[in-house]
Amino acid sequence: MTVSAVAQTEGQKIIIDVTSTDLKVYQSVMLSAKLISSGNPKTKLEVIVYGEALPMLMKDQSNVAGEIAKYMNNDNVVFTACELSMNLLQVDKNQLLSGVGTVENAVVEIVNKQALDWGYIKAGN
């Protein structure tokens, strides 16, 4: 079996790193999530949001909340906020969209996943 065939059969593991404050970047991330997950439903995708991009995952500020909600029943697509950033920006977990997970430190999470062969996409403009 070729590497390409294995990737299609088993799915890939991909991180999308989001730190931008640009609302258009959030829309682009959601388009990427749609294309990646529909291209191979077995692909595992984690959108990791930190720094001043946290509004992407916040109830009262997200311009993509409806699109994120569509993935809440998909175990292969996860949206994650950085607790370190949340603390620095005084954001409580109850301000996050329903179903959004958290990690203690986004950068450490990204590095650890890359060590486990997760692909990496930096969202931005």
N, C-alpha and C positions, 0 to 999 in steps of 0.2 A: 504494500500500500504506500502511495506517495505521501509526502508531508502535506501537500495540499488536500488530499483525500482525508487524511487524519484530522486536519483542522476543520474540514466541513462536517465530518462525522461527530467528533468530540466537542467541537466549538472551541473558541479561543477565549482568553481572559484579557480584558482591556480596561485600563483606567483612563478616565478623562479628568484632567486636572484643571479646575476652574478657580481663577483668582481675579478675573476682570470685573469691573463695575459696569461694563457696557451691556445694556439690555439686549442688544443684538447678538452678543456672544452667547447669552443664555438661550436665545432662539436657535442659534447655530448648534449648540450643544444638544438641544432636544431633537433637531433634525439628524444629527449624527447618531444619537441613541436610537432613533426610529430606523435609520438605514442599517445600522449594525445589528440590531435585534431582529429585524425582518430578514436580513441577509442570511442569518443562521440563528434560529431561535435558541440553539444550545450555547451560544456565546454568552459568557458571563461579563457583565459590564458594571463598573462602579464609577459613578460620577462623584468625585471628591471635591468639595467646595470649602474654601478657607479664605482668610483675610477679608477684605472688603467686598468679596463676592457673596457673602452669607445671605444678603437679601434674596438671592435666587431661590433659597430654600425656606424663606420666612412667609408665614401666613398672610400678613398684611402688606408685603412688599413684592412678592414674586410676580413677575409678568408671565411666568410659564407654569403656574400652579396647576392649572387644568391638565396640561400635558404631563406633568410629573405624576399626577393622580392616576393616569392611565396605566402606569407601571407598578403601582402598589401591590397588585396581585401577581406580578411576574417575579419569581424568585431569582431570575438570572439578571435582573436590572436593579441596582441599588443606588440610592442617593444618600451621601454621607456628608455631615458637617463636622468641622474641626472644633473640638471643645476648647482648645487653647485660644483660637480666634474668637469663639463665642465669649469666653471669659474676658478677653481684651476689649471686645466691643459691647460688653454687657448685654449679651443675648441669652435668654433662658431657653431651655429645651422646649417649653410649652409655646414658644413663639415660632417653632419650626412647623412646617407642613406635616400633616399626619403621615406616619410611615417613614419619615426621614431618620436615618440612624446617625450615630456620632462615633467619632474616634478621638482618642486623647490628643493626638498630634498628627495632622494630615501629612506632613512631610515624611515623618517616620513611617506612616502607613504606606505611602507611595513607594518609598525605598524598599520596604519589606516585601511588598507585592512584586516589585520589579525583580527582586532576588528570587522570587518564585515563578519567574518567567511570564509575568503579566506584561502585556504591551502597554505603551504609554502614549497618550495624546495630550498635548498642551492646548487647551482652548484659548483663543484670544484673537486679537485683530492685528 
